[in-house]
Amino acid sequence: MDLSLELPLHILWVLALCLFAKKGKLPYTTISEKYSLEYGFSEIEIHIDAFKNENLEHTPKVLLIDDLIATGGTAYAAANLIQKGGATCIEVCFIINLESLKGSKELEKIIPVFNVLDL
């Protein structure tokens, strides 16, 4: 995920920020999700306690933001990780949607998707 997009929103809205990273890039205990690529497989992970907050009386709600959606594999894996982490992904937002690869259409089957620009 691209920090140039997520970090300003975090600062602007004073929201919690949870980073997803490729397998082995995060310190601490993590949970992971594998996903398929056009040419193989990859895996992303988050901290196991990314959405834990003893002060909350409800399930955390997450807005997943990324710069680009192509086939949707990474976003689908991230949405699954959000659920595994004990939160609810309420929507996924992308700056650019590569329509010909149909990732956004596939993702819309499980979660609302908002795209700024469809190419």
N, C-alpha and C positions, 0 to 999 in steps of 0.2 A: 504494500500500500504506500502511497506517495504522501510523505509528510508535508510537502509544499501545499497540499490541499487540506489535509486534516488538521494540521496545527493551527492555522488562522481561525478555523471554525471553533476549535477547542477554546482558544483564547477569547474569541468574540462572545461565545455563548456560555462560557465558564462551565463546560460540560466535562465529564470524565472522558479520558481518551484511552482507548485500548488498541495496542498495536498488534497486528498479525505479522508473522515473519516466517521465512522459510525454515524448515526443520534444522535445528541445531544453532540458530542465531540468537535465541533469547536465553538469558540467564534464568535460574530458578526452575521450579517444577512446572512443566507445561502439559497441555493436552494437544493432540494433533488430529488432522484430518487429511487423508489422501484424496487426490483428485486426478482425473485424466486430462492429458494435453493432446494436441493433435499428433504429437510424436512420442508419447510415453506417459509417464506419471510424475507427479510432484506431491509435495506435502507442505502444509502450513501449520503453524501452531500459535497458541496464546498461553499466557500464564494461567495456571489452574485456578487462581483466585481472581481473575480479571474482573468478574462481575459481582464479587462478594462484598457486601456492605452490611454489617450488623445493624446499622441505623435505619435501613430500609425495611418497611413493613410490606412491601410488594415486590413482585418480580421486576428486575430492571428491564427497561425498554431501550433497545439499541437501534440507532440509525446507522446503517453500514454505508460508508462513502468510499468511492474509488474513482480514479480518473478515467478508466476505460473498461468497457466490457466487450470481449470478443466472443469466445465460445461459452463463457459463463462459469467455467470450472472453478476458478479461484473464488468467485463470489458465492457459488453454491457451497463450497467447502467452508468458507467463512461463516455463512448463515448456519450451517450445521454446527460449527464450533461455538457460535453464540448460544445455540440451544443446549449443547453439551455443557457449557459453562454456567447454565442456570438462568439465562436471560431470554428475552423475547426480541427477535429481530422484527421491527415493525415496518421497515421499508429499506430498500436499497437504492442508492442514488449514484449516477455516473455522469461525468462531464460528457464523454463521448461513447456512443453506442455504434459498433460496427454491425449494422443491420443484416448484412449478407451472411454473417456467421450465426445468426439466430440465438445468441446467448441470452439476450434480454427476454425474448419470447419464451424460452425454456424456463428461465428464472421466474417469470411472471406466473407460472403454474403453481408456485409455492409461496410467493411473497410479492407485495406490490413493488413495482420498479419505476423509478423516475429517471429519465435521461434528458440532459440539457440539449445535446446535439446528436441527431441521428445521421450517420453517414453511410 
